[in-house]
Amino acid sequence: MNAFPKVTIIMATYNRAHFIVETLQTIKNQSFTYWECLIIDDGGSDNTIDVITPIMEQDNRFQFLKRPASYKKGLSGCRNYGLDLAKGDCVIFFDDDDIVHPDNLKTSIEVIEKNNVDFCNYQKMSFVDERPAIKRVSVVIEKYLSREEIEKVAAQKIGLASCTVLWKRQCFNQIRFNESLLYAEEWECYTRIISENFKGIIINNVLYYNRKHPDSNTGKFFRNNAVCRESFTQAILLVVRNLKEKQLLSTSLIRYFVTISKDFAKYNLYENIIIILDLPTFEKLKWQLFYFTLPLRISVYKLKKAFKKI
């Protein structure tokens, strides 16, 4: 292992023996070599340790660790444990079933150092079975990202996926993932980081390939998994509270969150948002009217759109 790794890769794993070897091989093949990879087992029961032992014996930059009971089960607990152990100046989170571009670390570090920013956000591409073709990287800067763009980050118009950002470790000096969240934990955490005015760059280069399969958290969410959906509502409330405390919650963002809340009525999301906002009576009535007339306005919008096509 490098005595002073530049980058700490943190990978939570849970029963992914059938995928993880391929992922680790793409990490081993990184053109940038000064890294450590902390593989944090979340209490899995398969033979992950058996299949990765040959890789660890060949390359001591990989470490296999069990999540201690002092960290809650889940991605957040595993990542927080990794953050507390990280030696690198930068940190990055990779999943245990994906493919990493060979120039991922090299490109991201060069972008951060050349532009004197705190993080680099790159693009990802999804695949199912067939491994994607890896293309050579010629960096294309899309835009700079700071607290001025917090509205787009919070409304997910700018997507900071869990595995598509290389961070300077200082971004996590005072921040950790919320361990009560089992879905949308990275969105909630990364929104907090941006709200603290850490600055980064978005590049328009694909450096990560995420595998689509039914057991992924995203797949579960879109199949209406109750745990994921409830976690998403809790993440929304945390984001709303943080932005309100920092006076970064605009009217358009409130409208965005209130609109979303209609799909999560069973979790009382709208009512809890209103409690956090602590609005004057008139403002509260205005948003109540907006919320209850939302289905009608959506129907009218769809009709207008349909007529335009005729």
Steps between C-alpha positions, in 0.01 A plus 500: 500500500615855431616658827343830395230432241371800308151353468293283731241292317214395730287207388211362703419140410220260582468155340648602166754221452362451147585859398772639725804332344437673167459833679823459696688408185398831341627680810828307485537610137487871584767702320541702821659268756520690831179377657364277772169314472304431817246224440246526782289188547148579622436162661467290185465122507641395163861411403617854423812463715596180318475646150688821581779342709717421194476866391596626845794261515626638168432866583516628857334828405172312555374452856198296610332626818184413691269787587509535882172498689561863597406594141145424384440235236475642150698701247519806724647313795756323281604822328529688829724223635713531188518878536621463859782271381591682176865603456468660157487871425197417284216252542268331256217248540467207260228235501581129508330407172615765251784570255749785545669673205879441516568876501232583758734600784767653276252723318309608811814589694642698210176699472500580873865602510504696176189700592558526877155367592370268771341230286457366149167364378511282189237307303390138518350256252269211582532146372328167562704201385736601223804687629509852349771615263758716678579824318813710533458811717541852369367720779202717415404742778125549513470753781624613840286406796461691826232606747351727232379179331349351818148525359588277204679252727210483746246463218722230346539690173871459565551139600784419738477121512673321785779364278555790260688746720860511617517719812780663691478337839455841665144504362422233761686655794171598665256299289399134497224299333176481697489138619123500543460524121493185288432681172591849365769525766756632252263769367430623852869492597632659182240777520633583845855513366404736216303717744825547696639668186755241396570557133538249222499436128268285291668332205311350209702177493375151581735351760267250669268223384218396732348156467120487481339209682187443713687486831641851475356766734385705201322198356327439832390863525337499157322178591346697789701332774353639823835532680657696213200727458479580870874570507459737206234697688730526802784619274273768356414627846867514597587693183213745556604557861866556410423743219254692716759534778755632250241733340542325164141380460347693210131516406565282194666236717205499739274455198717208384487322836128563551434360152701187577318454828176420315648162405590428862174590672498178705816621675350842583783664309313822418386549860857446629645743246254767614599440863868553414426815298313654796321746272270792584130415471450660159803323350386171647156540343659586164702177497203300621300628203790419267526147640129411484446642152810332361323196346256728315777721363699197387194367318445835326867511402481153347187594304666812362804295401281242327310768303828651377587165341174487306 
